[in-house]
Amino acid sequence: MTALIDAPLSGTGPTGSKVQADHAAVPTQPYVFPSFVTHPFSKGGAARTAAVVWNRRYVRILTVTDALVVVGAVLAGTAARFGLEPAELQVGPFDTPYLVLSAVIGVAWMLALHVYRSRDTRIVGVGPDEYKRTINAAFAVTAGLAFAAVVFQLDIARGYIAFILPVGTAGLICSRWLLRQWLQQQRQRGKYLARVLVLGRPRDVRYVVHQIGSRSRAAYKVVGVSLTGKRRSWLDVDGTHLPVVSDENAVVDAVARVRADAVIVAGPTKGGSRYVQELGWKLEESATQLILTTGLTNVAGPRIHARPVEGLPLMYVELPQYTGGKHVVKRGLDILLSGAGLLVLLPVLATLAILVRRDSPGPAIFRQERVGRGGGTFEMLKFRSMVQSAEDDLESLLDRNEGNGVLFKMQQDPRVTQVGRWMRKYSLDELPQLWNVFRGHMSLVGPRPPLPREVAQYGDRVHRRLYIKPGLTGMWQINGRSELNWKDGVRLDLYYVENWSLAGDLIILWRTVKMLRRPVGAY
């Protein structure tokens, strides 16, 4: 869920076709993040670019912090279960101290983190994959312990395992999140960024550069562009003049001149695959990474798998899953978390209801028909943030609509009440939707719940938003809320529908909490 979610939709795609609002396609994105591994035949120190140095340094820091967290977890688990007294585990005819088992678990855990490539430079510091692989490594250790206990008939204390693995996993995720925050701060200062050269036709290059620039978590710094076709000295992208450092025939020389760590090929090039192959060979000498963009839209990296068959490189794209076990787990989390939220927030809900009733005439709860999964309608609940006649007054305000597409937006809407204005700012008016989540009309995370009049104007592809339940929060909530235009909102919703994951949902929930502390785009 990540880093992919901050880029707005505009302009033309790499195929040259204008992107329509009802298509809501995700802009072309780099297929992989650079690993910057030195080529085995590169010329010594010349290949050690700044990106190579800081990537290796960051991986070393991750390894050390992982080791500290794992050691702390196993030692804390031993002390919490057995205290300071020495405890032993029966292994066949031998009595083995639990400290030995703790050491074995620690080594196995670090090995699992390595096997699952949780410190792969292509995924650390950006996106949810780093967290997913960390969690998968913990599950692998758990499965390994269960298998060993059965095979060797080990009577391992359940409280010991129940403490170590959850606490250690939480510690690993927290430590990586803290390191990621530090890394983002460094990147905002212009450090720890991979210097990239973007190659292709002007419209394709402009598209990819815009995509990189619109991401607050982008790991790239565009230091120049190489254009095919008509020669020019610079290329305007979002008001910035990027230097054109070469044409397609002098890319290698330009890479050395601007000290680029990677070359991104934006769209098709003159010469096709043969040109790209030869360019890769030439870049090998300086260990410069070659990155190809993909024209696949709304497809997240984990759904794309490259698999060569008899020398033929094939790209497999997994089909989206709209039913199955993941959805059952998602529903279980919805029931658990929404039920707990309703109980814990009951005093807050009651207080807000009283404030709404005192602020203006009318009921505290506003009920509105929305469209849910499969096109079925349901009654969505919100705290009333407008005057009671808001729906009747809408017609007179349509000519002052500040939005585009099918949504009505007005920053200084006269229908909003005084209490409603600050409730909207912090999304407190949405809290009654926890009841919709509990009843199954909505999910905690999902696309924005649309109005029937909006659905009536959907194009064919936009109807895919209705393949899963709408959400109390979602990618639209953490990417600008009301500041999003119609195309961006649709794009984000469609991306979520086809690529959602449980780990991504947890990240969205966490980012929603963070965003509500510093609200942006709410009115």
C-alpha positions as CSV (number, residue, x, y, z in Angstrom):
1,M,0.0,0.0,0.0
2,T,2.5,2.4,-0.3
3,A,4.4,4.4,-1.6
4,L,2.4,3.9,-4.8
5,I,-0.5,5.7,-3.3
6,D,0.7,9.3,-3.3
7,A,0.9,10.0,-7.0
8,P,-1.8,12.0,-8.7
9,L,-3.2,11.1,-12.2
10,S,-2.7,13.5,-15.0
11,G,-1.3,13.8,-18.5
12,T,-0.9,11.0,-21.0
13,G,0.3,7.5,-20.4
14,P,3.4,5.9,-21.7
15,T,1.4,4.5,-24.6
16,G,0.6,8.0,-25.6
17,S,-3.2,7.7,-25.0
18,K,-4.9,10.3,-22.9
19,V,-6.0,9.0,-19.5
20,Q,-9.8,9.4,-19.1
21,A,-11.5,10.0,-15.8
22,D,-13.6,6.8,-15.9
23,H,-10.5,4.7,-16.7
24,A,-8.7,5.9,-13.6
25,A,-5.5,4.2,-14.5
26,V,-2.4,4.3,-12.3
27,P,0.5,6.1,-14.0
28,T,3.3,4.0,-15.2
29,Q,5.7,3.2,-12.4
30,P,9.2,1.8,-12.2
31,Y,8.9,-2.0,-12.1
32,V,11.5,-2.5,-9.3
33,F,13.4,-0.3,-6.9
34,P,17.1,-0.2,-7.5
35,S,19.3,-2.7,-5.5
36,F,22.5,-1.1,-6.7
37,V,24.5,-4.3,-6.4
38,T,28.0,-3.9,-7.8
39,H,28.5,-5.9,-10.9
40,P,31.0,-8.7,-10.5
41,F,33.1,-7.5,-13.4
42,S,32.9,-3.8,-12.8
43,K,36.0,-1.8,-12.4
44,G,36.6,-1.7,-8.7
45,G,35.9,1.4,-6.8
46,A,34.4,3.2,-9.7
47,A,31.3,1.2,-9.3
48,R,30.9,2.2,-5.7
49,T,28.4,5.0,-6.1
50,A,27.0,7.0,-3.2
51,A,23.8,4.8,-3.5
52,V,25.8,1.6,-3.1
53,V,27.5,3.0,0.1
54,W,24.3,4.3,1.8
55,N,22.3,1.2,0.9
56,R,24.9,-1.1,2.4
57,R,25.1,1.2,5.5
58,Y,21.4,1.1,5.9
59,V,21.2,-2.7,5.6
60,R,23.9,-3.0,8.3
61,I,21.9,-0.7,10.6
62,L,18.8,-2.9,10.0
63,T,20.8,-6.0,10.8
64,V,22.1,-4.7,14.0
65,T,18.7,-3.3,15.2
66,D,17.0,-6.6,14.2
67,A,19.6,-8.6,16.3
68,L,19.1,-6.3,19.3
69,V,15.3,-6.6,19.1
70,V,15.4,-10.4,18.7
71,V,17.9,-10.9,21.6
72,G,15.9,-8.6,23.8
73,A,12.7,-10.4,23.0
74,V,14.0,-13.9,23.8
75,L,15.7,-12.8,27.0
76,A,12.6,-10.9,28.1
77,G,10.5,-13.9,27.3
78,T,12.8,-16.2,29.4
79,A,12.8,-13.8,32.3
80,A,9.0,-13.2,32.1
81,R,8.2,-16.9,32.1
82,F,10.8,-18.4,34.4
83,G,12.1,-15.4,36.3
84,L,15.8,-15.3,37.2
85,E,15.9,-19.0,38.2
86,P,17.5,-21.3,35.7
87,A,14.9,-23.4,33.7
88,E,15.5,-26.5,31.7
89,L,13.8,-28.2,28.8
90,Q,13.8,-32.0,28.4
91,V,15.3,-32.9,25.1
92,G,15.4,-36.7,24.9
93,P,17.5,-37.9,27.8
94,F,19.1,-34.5,28.3
95,D,18.1,-31.5,30.3
96,T,18.8,-28.4,28.2
97,P,18.7,-24.9,29.6
98,Y,16.1,-22.6,28.2
99,L,18.8,-20.1,27.4
100,V,20.1,-22.6,24.8
101,L,16.6,-22.8,23.2
102,S,16.5,-19.0,23.3
103,A,19.8,-18.8,21.4
104,V,18.5,-21.3,18.8
105,I,15.3,-19.3,18.4
106,G,17.3,-16.1,18.0
107,V,19.6,-17.5,15.4
108,A,16.6,-19.1,13.5
109,W,14.7,-15.8,13.6
110,M,17.6,-13.8,12.2
111,L,18.1,-16.5,9.5
112,A,14.3,-16.3,8.6
113,L,14.6,-12.5,8.3
114,H,17.4,-13.1,5.8
115,V,15.7,-15.9,3.9
116,Y,12.6,-13.9,3.5
117,R,14.8,-11.0,2.3
118,S,13.3,-8.5,4.7
119,R,16.4,-6.4,4.3
120,D,16.3,-6.3,0.5
121,T,17.4,-2.9,-0.6
122,R,14.6,-2.8,-3.2
123,I,11.9,-2.8,-0.5
124,V,13.4,-1.3,2.7
125,G,12.2,2.1,3.5
126,V,9.2,2.2,1.2
127,G,5.9,0.3,0.8
128,P,4.4,-2.4,3.0
129,D,6.5,-5.3,1.7
130,E,9.2,-4.8,4.3
131,Y,6.7,-5.3,7.1
132,K,5.0,-8.2,5.3
133,R,8.3,-10.1,5.0
134,T,9.1,-9.4,8.7
135,I,5.7,-10.8,9.8
136,N,6.2,-13.8,7.4
137,A,9.5,-14.5,9.0
138,A,7.9,-14.6,12.4
139,F,5.3,-17.1,11.2
140,A,8.0,-19.3,9.7
141,V,9.8,-19.4,13.1
142,T,6.5,-20.3,14.8
143,A,5.9,-23.1,12.3
144,G,9.4,-24.3,12.7
145,L,9.1,-24.5,16.5
146,A,5.8,-26.3,16.2
147,F,7.3,-28.8,13.9
148,A,10.3,-29.4,16.1
149,A,8.1,-29.8,19.2
150,V,6.1,-32.5,17.5
151,V,9.1,-34.4,15.9
152,F,11.3,-34.3,19.0
153,Q,8.4,-34.4,21.5
154,L,9.5,-31.2,23.2
155,D,7.3,-29.8,26.0
156,I,8.0,-26.1,25.3
157,A,6.3,-23.7,27.7
158,R,3.4,-22.1,25.8
159,G,3.7,-18.8,27.8
160,Y,7.3,-18.6,26.8
161,I,6.6,-18.8,23.1
162,A,3.4,-16.7,23.4
163,F,5.6,-13.9,24.8
164,I,8.6,-14.0,22.6
165,L,7.1,-14.1,19.1
166,P,4.4,-11.4,19.3
167,V,6.6,-9.1,21.4
168,G,9.6,-9.7,19.1
169,T,7.6,-9.1,15.9
170,A,6.1,-5.9,17.3
171,G,9.5,-4.8,18.3
172,L,10.9,-5.5,14.8
173,I,8.1,-3.6,13.1
174,C,8.5,-0.6,15.5
175,S,12.2,-0.5,15.0
176,R,11.9,-0.6,11.3
177,W,9.2,2.1,11.3
178,L,11.4,4.4,13.4
179,L,14.3,3.8,11.0
180,R,12.0,4.5,8.1
181,Q,11.0,7.8,9.7
182,W,14.7,8.7,10.0
183,L,15.3,7.7,6.4
184,Q,12.4,9.8,5.2
185,Q,13.7,12.8,7.1
186,Q,17.1,12.3,5.4
187,R,15.5,12.1,2.0
188,Q,13.5,15.3,2.6
189,R,16.9,16.9,3.1
190,G,18.1,15.5,-0.2
191,K,20.2,12.7,1.2
192,Y,20.0,8.9,0.7
193,L,18.3,9.3,-2.7
194,A,19.3,7.3,-5.8
195,R,20.3,9.7,-8.6
196,V,18.4,8.6,-11.7
197,L,18.5,9.5,-15.4
198,V,15.1,9.0,-17.2
199,L,15.2,7.9,-20.8
200,G,12.4,7.9,-23.4
201,R,10.1,10.0,-25.5
202,P,9.3,13.4,-24.0
203,R,5.7,12.6,-23.0
204,D,6.8,9.3,-21.4
205,V,9.6,10.9,-19.5
206,R,7.4,13.7,-18.3
207,Y,4.9,11.1,-17.1
208,V,7.5,9.1,-15.1
209,V,9.2,12.2,-13.6
210,H,5.8,13.5,-12.5
211,Q,5.1,10.2,-10.8
212,I,8.4,10.2,-9.0
213,G,8.1,13.9,-8.0
214,S,4.6,13.5,-6.6
215,R,5.6,10.9,-4.1
216,S,6.6,12.2,-0.7
217,R,8.4,8.8,-0.1
218,A,10.1,8.5,-3.5
219,A,13.6,7.1,-3.3
220,Y,14.8,8.8,-6.5
221,K,16.2,12.1,-7.4
222,V,16.0,12.9,-11.2
223,V,19.3,14.5,-12.2
224,G,18.7,14.6,-15.9
225,V,16.7,13.2,-18.8
226,S,17.7,11.6,-22.1
227,L,15.2,12.2,-24.9
228,T,14.6,10.5,-28.2
229,G,13.4,12.4,-31.2
230,K,13.8,16.2,-31.6
231,R,16.7,17.7,-29.7
232,R,16.1,20.2,-27.0
233,S,18.1,21.6,-24.0
234,W,15.6,21.1,-21.3
235,L,12.2,19.5,-20.5
236,D,9.5,21.2,-18.5
237,V,7.9,18.9,-15.9
238,D,5.4,20.5,-13.5
239,G,7.1,23.9,-13.8
240,T,10.6,22.5,-13.3
241,H,13.2,22.7,-16.1
242,L,15.1,19.4,-16.2
243,P,18.3,19.3,-18.2
244,V,18.4,17.1,-21.3
245,V,21.8,15.6,-20.9
246,S,21.9,13.4,-24.0
247,D,19.9,11.6,-26.7
248,E,19.4,7.8,-26.7
249,N,22.8,7.1,-28.3
250,A,24.9,8.8,-25.6
251,V,23.2,7.6,-22.4
252,V,26.3,5.8,-21.0
253,D,28.4,8.9,-21.3
254,A,25.7,11.0,-19.7
255,V,25.4,8.6,-16.8
256,A,29.1,9.1,-16.0
257,R,28.8,12.9,-16.4
258,V,25.8,13.3,-14.0
259,R,27.0,10.5,-11.7
260,A,23.7,8.6,-12.0
261,D,23.0,5.5,-10.0
262,A,20.3,4.2,-12.3
263,V,18.7,4.7,-15.7
264,I,14.9,4.5,-15.9
265,V,13.6,3.6,-19.4
266,A,10.2,5.3,-19.7
267,G,8.1,3.4,-22.2
268,P,9.1,2.1,-25.6
269,T,12.4,3.2,-27.1
270,K,13.8,3.4,-30.6
271,G,15.4,0.0,-31.3
272,G,13.1,-1.9,-28.9
273,S,14.3,-4.7,-26.8
274,R,17.6,-5.0,-28.6
275,Y,18.5,-1.4,-27.7
276,V,17.5,-2.0,-24.0
277,Q,19.6,-5.2,-23.9
278,E,22.7,-3.5,-25.3
279,L,22.2,-0.5,-23.0
280,G,22.2,-2.9,-20.0
281,W,25.4,-4.4,-21.2
282,K,27.1,-1.0,-21.4
283,L,25.8,0.0,-18.0
284,E,27.3,-3.1,-16.4
285,E,30.8,-1.6,-16.4
286,S,29.8,1.1,-14.0
287,A,27.3,-1.0,-12.0
288,T,24.5,1.4,-13.0
289,Q,21.1,-0.1,-12.4
290,L,18.7,-0.4,-15.4
291,I,15.0,0.0,-14.5
292,L,12.2,-0.6,-16.9
293,T,8.7,0.8,-16.5
294,T,5.7,-1.3,-17.0
295,G,2.5,-0.3,-18.8
296,L,0.4,-2.4,-16.4
297,T,-2.1,-0.2,-14.6
298,N,-3.6,-0.7,-11.1
299,V,-1.2,-3.6,-10.5
300,A,0.9,-3.7,-7.4
301,G,4.4,-5.2,-7.4
302,P,3.5,-8.3,-5.3
303,R,1.0,-9.3,-8.0
304,I,3.7,-9.2,-10.7
305,H,6.1,-12.2,-11.1
306,A,8.8,-12.5,-13.7
307,R,9.5,-16.1,-14.8
308,P,11.8,-17.1,-17.6
309,V,10.7,-20.1,-19.7
310,E,13.4,-21.5,-22.0
311,G,15.1,-18.1,-22.3
312,L,11.8,-16.3,-22.9
313,P,11.1,-13.7,-20.1
314,L,7.5,-13.9,-19.1
315,M,5.6,-11.6,-16.7
316,Y,2.9,-13.2,-14.7
317,V,0.1,-11.1,-13.2
318,E,-1.9,-12.6,-10.4
319,L,-5.7,-12.2,-10.6
320,P,-7.3,-10.0,-7.9
321,Q,-9.0,-11.9,-5.2
322,Y,-12.5,-10.7,-4.3
323,T,-13.5,-13.7,-2.1
324,G,-11.7,-16.3,0.0
325,G,-9.8,-16.6,3.2
326,K,-8.4,-13.1,3.3
327,H,-11.8,-11.6,3.1
328,V,-13.0,-13.8,6.0
329,V,-10.1,-12.6,8.1
330,K,-10.8,-9.0,7.0
331,R,-14.4,-9.4,8.2
332,G,-13.3,-10.9,11.5
333,L,-11.0,-7.9,12.1
334,D,-13.9,-5.5,11.2
335,I,-16.2,-7.1,13.7
336,L,-13.5,-7.2,16.5
337,L,-12.2,-3.6,16.0
338,S,-15.5,-1.9,15.3
339,G,-17.2,-3.6,18.2
340,A,-14.3,-2.6,20.5
341,G,-14.4,0.9,19.1
342,L,-18.1,1.3,19.8
343,L,-17.7,0.2,23.4
344,V,-14.6,2.4,24.1
345,L,-15.9,5.5,22.3
346,L,-19.5,5.3,23.7
347,P,-18.9,8.3,26.0
348,V,-17.4,10.3,23.1
349,L,-20.3,9.4,20.8
350,A,-22.9,10.4,23.4
351,T,-21.1,13.8,24.0
352,L,-20.9,14.5,20.2
353,A,-24.6,13.7,19.8
354,I,-25.5,16.2,22.5
355,L,-23.3,18.9,21.0
356,V,-24.8,18.4,17.6
357,R,-28.4,18.6,19.0
358,R,-27.6,21.8,20.9
359,D,-25.8,23.5,18.0
360,S,-28.7,23.4,15.5
361,P,-32.2,22.0,15.1
362,G,-32.5,18.5,13.9
363,P,-31.5,14.9,14.8
364,A,-27.9,14.1,15.9
365,I,-27.5,11.3,13.3
366,F,-27.7,12.0,9.6
367,R,-28.8,9.0,7.5
368,Q,-27.9,8.8,3.8
369,E,-28.3,6.1,1.2
370,R,-25.0,4.9,-0.1
371,V,-24.0,2.2,-2.6
372,G,-22.1,-0.8,-1.2
373,R,-20.6,-4.0,-2.5
374,G,-22.2,-5.4,-5.6
375,G,-24.3,-2.3,-6.1
376,G,-26.6,-2.9,-3.2
377,T,-27.6,0.2,-1.1
378,F,-27.5,0.7,2.6
379,E,-28.2,3.5,5.1
380,M,-24.9,5.1,6.1
381,L,-24.7,6.9,9.5
382,K,-22.9,10.1,10.3
383,F,-23.2,12.8,12.9
384,R,-25.1,15.6,11.3
385,S,-22.6,18.3,10.3
386,M,-24.9,20.5,8.2
387,V,-28.2,22.2,8.7
388,Q,-31.3,20.0,8.5
389,S,-32.2,21.4,5.1
390,A,-28.8,20.7,3.5
391,E,-30.1,18.3,0.8
392,D,-32.8,20.8,-0.3
393,D,-30.2,23.7,-0.4
394,L,-27.8,21.8,-2.6
395,E,-29.5,22.7,-5.8
396,S,-28.9,26.4,-5.2
397,L,-25.1,25.8,-4.7
398,L,-24.3,23.7,-7.7
399,D,-23.0,26.6,-9.7
400,R,-20.4,27.2,-6.9
401,N,-19.1,23.7,-7.0
402,E,-15.3,23.7,-6.5
403,G,-14.8,20.1,-7.3
404,N,-14.6,18.3,-10.7
405,G,-16.1,15.0,-11.9
406,V,-19.2,13.9,-10.2
407,L,-18.4,15.1,-6.7
408,F,-19.7,18.3,-5.1
409,K,-17.1,20.2,-3.1
410,M,-17.2,23.6,-1.5
411,Q,-14.6,24.7,1.0
412,Q,-16.8,27.4,2.6
413,D,-20.1,25.5,2.4
414,P,-22.7,27.7,4.1
415,R,-24.7,24.6,5.1
416,V,-22.0,23.4,7.5
417,T,-22.8,24.1,11.2
418,Q,-20.3,25.4,13.7
419,V,-19.9,22.1,15.5
420,G,-19.9,20.3,12.1
421,R,-16.9,22.3,10.9
422,W,-14.5,21.1,13.5
423,M,-16.0,17.6,13.5
424,R,-15.3,17.3,9.8
425,K,-11.8,18.6,10.3
426,Y,-11.0,15.6,12.6
427,S,-13.4,13.2,10.8
428,L,-15.4,12.8,14.1
429,D,-18.6,13.0,12.1
430,E,-17.7,9.6,10.6
431,L,-17.6,7.7,13.9
432,P,-21.2,6.4,13.7
433,Q,-20.1,4.4,10.7
434,L,-18.4,2.0,13.1
435,W,-22.0,0.6,13.4
436,N,-22.2,0.2,9.6
437,V,-18.9,-1.7,9.8
438,F,-20.1,-3.9,12.7
439,R,-23.3,-4.8,10.8
440,G,-21.3,-5.7,7.6
441,H,-22.4,-2.8,5.3
442,M,-18.9,-1.4,5.3
443,S,-15.4,-2.3,6.2
444,L,-12.8,-0.4,8.3
445,V,-10.7,0.1,5.1
446,G,-12.0,0.3,1.6
447,P,-13.1,2.6,-1.2
448,R,-15.0,5.7,-0.5
449,P,-18.8,4.9,-0.1
450,P,-20.4,6.5,-3.1
451,L,-23.8,8.1,-3.5
452,P,-26.3,6.6,-5.9
453,R,-26.2,9.7,-8.2
454,E,-22.4,9.2,-8.4
455,V,-22.7,5.6,-9.4
456,A,-25.2,6.5,-12.1
457,Q,-22.4,8.5,-13.8
458,Y,-19.7,5.8,-13.5
459,G,-18.0,4.5,-16.6
460,D,-17.6,0.8,-17.0
461,R,-14.2,0.5,-15.3
462,V,-15.2,2.7,-12.4
463,H,-17.9,0.2,-11.4
464,R,-15.0,-2.0,-10.2
465,R,-15.0,0.1,-7.0
466,L,-18.1,-1.8,-6.0
467,Y,-16.3,-5.2,-6.1
468,I,-15.6,-4.9,-2.3
469,K,-17.2,-3.2,0.6
470,P,-16.7,0.6,1.0
471,G,-14.5,1.7,3.9
472,L,-14.6,3.9,7.0
473,T,-11.2,5.0,5.8
474,G,-9.0,4.2,2.8
475,M,-6.4,5.5,0.5
476,W,-8.5,8.5,-0.3
477,Q,-8.5,9.4,3.4
478,I,-4.7,9.4,3.8
479,N,-4.0,11.1,0.5
480,G,-5.6,14.5,0.8
481,R,-9.3,13.8,1.5
482,S,-11.3,16.7,0.0
483,E,-8.3,18.0,-1.8
484,L,-8.3,15.0,-4.1
485,N,-10.0,15.5,-7.5
486,W,-12.4,13.0,-8.9
487,K,-9.8,11.2,-11.1
488,D,-7.3,10.8,-8.2
489,G,-10.0,9.5,-5.9
490,V,-11.2,6.9,-8.4
491,R,-7.6,5.9,-9.2
492,L,-6.8,5.3,-5.5
493,D,-10.0,3.3,-5.0
494,L,-9.4,1.1,-8.0
495,Y,-5.8,0.5,-7.0
496,Y,-7.0,-0.6,-3.5
497,V,-9.8,-2.8,-4.8
498,E,-7.3,-4.9,-6.9
499,N,-4.3,-4.9,-4.6
500,W,-5.5,-4.7,-1.0
501,S,-3.9,-6.8,1.7
502,L,-4.3,-7.3,5.5
503,A,-0.9,-5.8,6.2
504,G,-1.8,-2.8,3.9
505,D,-5.0,-2.3,5.8
506,L,-3.2,-2.1,9.1
507,I,-0.8,0.5,7.5
508,I,-3.7,2.6,6.2
509,L,-5.4,2.5,9.7
510,W,-2.1,3.6,11.3
511,R,-1.6,6.4,8.8
512,T,-5.3,7.5,9.3
513,V,-4.6,7.9,13.0
514,K,-1.5,9.9,12.2
515,M,-3.3,12.1,9.7
516,L,-6.1,12.9,12.1
517,R,-3.6,14.4,14.5
518,R,-2.6,16.8,11.7
519,P,-5.6,17.0,9.4
520,V,-5.2,18.0,5.8
521,G,-7.8,18.5,3.1
522,A,-10.9,18.2,5.4
523,Y,-13.8,20.7,4.9
